[in-house]
């Protein structure tokens, strides 16, 4: 993992006309004792804080033009070049320059008005008739100002001011961040513009095309702000535009193509195929897995296996090493619209208006002629200019199906619980789509089927990509070469290629969309495909908001019921993927250690040497397990640096983690649930979220997915739930209309939804008996809440055992 070293190669002619080097010469000629503190901005020398839309300069396809970008996108820095904008949610910094002994006045950095953010419409935006004709990169129209303390906050962060979003920026929209004279240094002086910014944002005419281009951009930023707010140009010391990624558009396209398959013979329509097979119960499956004392209700739940043909947008790796997974990310089926428009303009009447091939006709038809397949775009990054992903293959994905079967037994149990007897509804059993967590498998979700069957609910489940029965066997020798369930988590959450990690998440969502549609064509009259809900845990809960937002987005009255999911219950998920991964007690040390190993810094070399020698003393027992060994070694390495007081190395490692977090979140953003949560809320889909927050005495907060992250207010389980419209519930809820809730558990652990067994790593108690009692109680309460909430379509939330609920 190469260290992030973002540089910018625009306006290079400014080097001889007002660079930071020139500023230093001026400083030596002035009697000022303490040089002025300034905002770092010197594009010709690669000094530009990100996010910054100047990095679109020179783009050929509407993606960020990263210096050094080629065909290898495994580096986090270069992977940004595959994106059509910045992260909607990750905190960012704007660097400042101080003389020795001078620092940022932290109070001014956190004061409203020192940093202001404005939503604008940029040139070439087709949503505005006025701005569509304005050159790209030029600020065109003012929209609104964001509110400090509501939309974002700011704070000092070393020699920088940090901007921390409190809610996601809007996907695809553009914003201008302005630093004002309210930002002070420790001498009480207003922080000033850099000489380069002052020159390029001024009114004096410049000389070279590069200078004039940068001046036009910066003047447009300031003019659109000054013309619509109380700021004057003298108040502004820095401005930068940032355009957010178009997260979600590709998934919307996939849904549209799935819908089109209902009428287009050339597109296969997904259907759940259920072959005849010996009748089994879930209890028998558990017994075959070696489980003892299977609860009787599982013997009243039928178990079947089927399959569904789903499109796979991930390429098949050509080798067996993890590095062979680095280039299997999603790509477009067509040339991007930017390239098509440029080609049309260059060849004029010679442009082929009619499709030339079958593939070209496919692109032309699905895009209304905006996209073509003419060999114009080799990279084919998926963006708002290229929305149609390429199907690399089709796979028969195994489907697990359960239904209430022995109603006499189930009704006897219901009677003991004070519930009335049930019969199968006329349209068949309502269906719950279940989704398991990372490194797990669909069979784990069988643990929920007893509670769900007691509420008259059938279930279907598939494995996440590269999990369970969907492992990747490269050479077809019968052994999986990549499987996150039986092998490494890197088969799914790929740290060597974050684009692949992002697209494994998006593939998971696409699979659920296909499964949802396929339920309508199962041929099983006992499954009611018009009454579908969702239940998930961990990674399944992380995938769920993008699925819910996309499947419930209206397309047409005749197809919307085929995709509808009316209610969801999610356990132990969270948004802000980079933040939750880096701050996870379980995965964080391994991920941070892996990042450090590949960073190419002095600390990286020291850590590599430590792995070969120093770590063996305390981590030798893990040497055969890469993830466990790196995790143990990284923690031991940090402990050794702390013991020797090596604060410089610790600071460098922390800086590396921050750089990685920024890049990783920006890359993963299109698959991140935070970008879909507010759509779920706006669509009115009721969602129950459960989170283990602990009690500080016997139980830790969730050790796998953090419930909250100190450095990122919108990362974690709780912020995601609140963005989806949840209110905190601590007692029984019954409402005439569906409602969304967040239930915080004082007891239990990350996997309590599926098991009554305790997790020693999540315990603060010294009593094994107490752990067992707390975990069993949390499991029973969670399953009861899930099943009842889904069965009542979000109108009833039973909270029975308040001893496990955080008040």
HURA-V513184 format. One line per field, one symbol per residue. ss: DSSP state (H for helix, E for strand, C for the rest). psi: psi as a letter, one per 30 degrees, with the letter a starting at -180 (. if undefined). burial: b if it has 24 or more other C-alpha atoms within 12 Angstrom, else e. A space follows every 50 residues. Layout:
ss=???
psi=???
burial=???
This chain:
ss=CCCCCCCCCCCHHHHHCCCHHHHHHHHHHCCCCCCCCEECCEHHHCECCC CCHHHHCCCCCCCCCCCCCCCCCCCHHHHHHHCCCECCCCCEEEEEECCC CCCECHHHHCCCCCEEEEEEEECCCCCCHHHHCCCCCCEEEEEEECCECC CEEEEECCCEEEEEECCCCCCCCEEEEEEECCCEECCCCECECCHHHHHH CCCCCCCCHHHHHHHHHHHHHHHHHHCCCCCCHHHEEEEEEEEECCCCHH HHHHHHHHHHCCCCCCCCCCCEECCCCCCEEHHHHHHHCCCCCCCHHHHH EEEEEEEEEEEECCCCCCCCCHHHHCCCCCCECCECHHHHHHHHHHHHHH CCCCCCCHHHHHHHHHHCCCCECCCCCCCCCCECCECCECCCEEEEEEEE EEEECCHHHHHHHHHHCCCCCCCCCCCCEEEEEEECCCCCCHHHHHHHHH HHHHCCEEEEECCCCCCHHHCECCCCCCCCCECCCCCCHHHCCCCCCHHH HHHHHHHHHHHHHHHHHHHHHCCCCCEEEEEEEEEEECHHHHHHHHHHHH HCCCCCHHHHHHHCCCEEEEECCCECHHHHHHCCCCCHHHHHHHHHHCCC CHHHHHHHHHHHCCCHHHHHHHCCCHHHHHHHHHHHHHHHHHHCCCHHHH HHHHHHHHHHHHHHHHHHHHHCCHHHHHHHHHHCCEEEEEEECCCCCCEC CCCCCCCCECCECCCEHHHHHHHCCCEECCCCEECCCCCCEEEEECCCCC CCCCCCCCCHHHECCCCHHHHHHHHHHHHHHHHHHHHHHHHCCCCEECCC CHHHECC
psi=jkkjiklkhlhfffeghhlfeeeeeeeffkfkejlkklkjjiefggikkl kkffgfkgkfgglkjkkgkbfjgekeeffffglgalkffkllkjklkklk fkakjeeefgkkfekkkkklkllgjffkeefefkkkfkkekkdlklkkfe ellllkibhlkkkjkflklkkflkkkkkklffklaffgkkkllleeeeef flfkkadleeeeeeeeeeeeeeefeefgagklfffkfkkkkkkllhkfee eeeeeeeeeffffjffjkkkkjkjlklkklleeeeeeffgklhkkefffg klklkalkjkkjfklklfafleffffgglkllflkleeeeeeeeeefbff kjekkfleeeeeeeefggfekliggfjeehkjaffifjlkjflkkjkkkk kllkeifeeeeeeeefggkllllkleglkkkjkkkalkgalefefffffe eeefghkllkklklkglbggljjeghgfkkfjjfefbkfffeijffjfee eefeeeeeeeeeeeeeefffhfgjffjjffikakklkbeefefeeeeeee fgkkekeffefffkjflkkkkhallieeeeefgkeefeeeeeeeeeegfg leeeeeeeeeefdefeefgefgffjeeeeeeeeeeeeeeeeeefgifeee eeeeeeeeeeeeeeeeefeffkfeffefeeeefgjkkkkkkjflgfefkl lkfejkflkefjfgkleeeeeefgglkkkflkkjlflklklkkkkflaae gfefkfkljefgkflgjeeeeeeeeeeeeeeeeeeeeeeeeghgfkjkje ifffkk.
burial=bbbbbbbbbbbbbbbebbbbeebeeeeeeeeeeebbbbbbbbbbbbbbbb bbbbbbbbbbbbbbbbbebeebbbbbbbbbbbbbbbbbbbbbbbbbbbee ebbbbbebbbbbbbbbbbbbbbbebeeeeeeeeeebbbbbbbeebbebee bbbbbbbebbbbbbbbbbbbbbbbbbbbbbbbbbbbeeebbbbbbbbbbb bbeeeeeeebbbbbbbbbbbbbbbbeeeeebebebbbbbbbbbbbbbbbb bbbbbbbbbbeeeeeeebbbbbbbeeeeebbbbbbbeeeeeeeeebbbbb bbbbbbbbbbbbbbbbbeeeebbbbbbbbbbbbbbbbbbbbebeeeeeee eeeeeeeebbbbbbebbebbbbbbebbebbbbbbbbbbbbbeeebbbbbb bbbbbbbebbbebeeeeeeeebebeeeebbbbbbbbbbbbbbbbbbbbbb bbbbbbbbbbbbbbbbbbbbbbeeeeeeebbbbbbbbbbbbbbbbbbbbb bbbbbbbbbbbbbbbbbbbbbbebebbbbbbbbbbbbbbbbbbbbbbbbb bbbeeeeebbbbbbbbbbbbbbbbbbbbbbbbbbbbbbbbbbbbbbbbbe eebbebbbebbeeebeeebeeeeeebbbbbbbbbbbbbeeeeeeeeeebb eebebbbbbbbbbbbbbbbbbbbbbbbbbbbebbbbbbbbbbbbbeebbb bbbbbbbbbebbbbbbbbbbbbbbbbbbbbbebeeeebbbbbbbbbbbbb bbbbbbbbbbebbbbeeeeebbebbbbbbbbbbbbbbbbbbbbbbbbbbe bbbbbbe
